[in-house]
Amino acid sequence: MKKLFLYSMLACWAVAVHAQIDVEPVTQNMSLGAQPAMQVVFSNVKAKLVENTWADFVKDNYGSKSKWNRKAEEWMSDDARVPTLGLGNPVDLYAAIKESKDDVEFTLWVDLGGTFLSREGYRDQYDEAEKLLDRFATEIAKAQTREALAQEEKQLEKLESELKKLANANERYHKEIEKAKEAIKKAESDIEQNDKEQKLAQQKIEDQKKAIDSVRKKLDSY
């Protein structure tokens, strides 16, 4: 029941993250000056996860390796093969990822080859770029869910380890009880033997006292 609840929670979480996607057209500064771009805010996520997911997403789907431009603080994916955007030609993708508390602002510029994608100038391709971001958002939701699952599995391993320690302790306690029972049994046997030996010693004392009385009486007869 708990596992079912967890999986349901994770599924709802992924849907919620996906539902929050709202692409906003903006014009923003980047390494090539102020250019039209697309901006999305991802909630309840860390920048590192978004960065890693973007790099994998672009490489796996569009055959481009993302490189970090430290000076411009942006990721550049050169000659990405996105047919719906480049219409047969490769495009360059630029991405800026900025974290603010629990949110991440993701900005995407698409260089079509001398000009940047905008909603006004390339409506059909802009719509396709929105679909690209929608697919990317799904990948982020999956990555978040995998991360949450890994944390839950780690917690499960911890609980199983604690249970194993308790089971080992329980086994050790039982062995100690068995040893104690054996010690008690031996002590009871020793007590029984001791009682017999005490009776025998007492009898020897009585016999010795009688022997002494007999010798005294003999002495008194002289």
Phi, psi and omega in degrees: 000318180295320180296318179299318179297318180297312182295323177296319180297316180295321179295317178295322179298314180297318178297319181297317179298316181296322184289342183278355184293123178220106184277127181242127176285132181220165168241122189216149179292143175210193185298336180252026178094191180283120184224152176296143184211180177235138185230137179227144175248120176262131182260153176055049181210155179260150182302321182299319179295318179296317180300310181296319181293320179296314180301315179292320182298313181291319181293313185289326186260332187232008172062033180233138178266126182280133179243143183271125175260099186298319183297315181273349183055054180212158177261135181240125179247106187275139175051051176285134182268091180240090186306322183289343179256314183275347180052047179103344180250148177291155178234159175256130180252131177241133182226134174246133183234114183236128182264138176221104184058244182260007181247156176230126177267118182249120180244131182238126172250138178241111177271109183279356182114073181097345177216151183259145180297133175220157181292325183288320186271334185221068188301313182297314180292328178296318178299321178292324178294325176296322177295322177300314179294327178295318178293322178297320178298323177296320178295323177295317178300319178296316181297320177297318181294318177297320179296316179295320179297318179298321179294318179294320178294324177295319177295322178297316178300321179296315180294320179294324177294319178296320178297318179298319178297318179295319179296318178296319178296319179299317178296320179295320179297319179296320178295320179296323178295317179298317178297319180294320178298317178297320179295319178295317179299317179294319180296321178296319178295320179295322178297316180299315178295321179297320179298317179298316182293324177295318179297317179296317178296321179296321179295321179295322178297315179299317179297321180293321178298320179295321179296319179295316179300321180295319180292320179298317179299321178296320180294321182291340182284349182277000000 
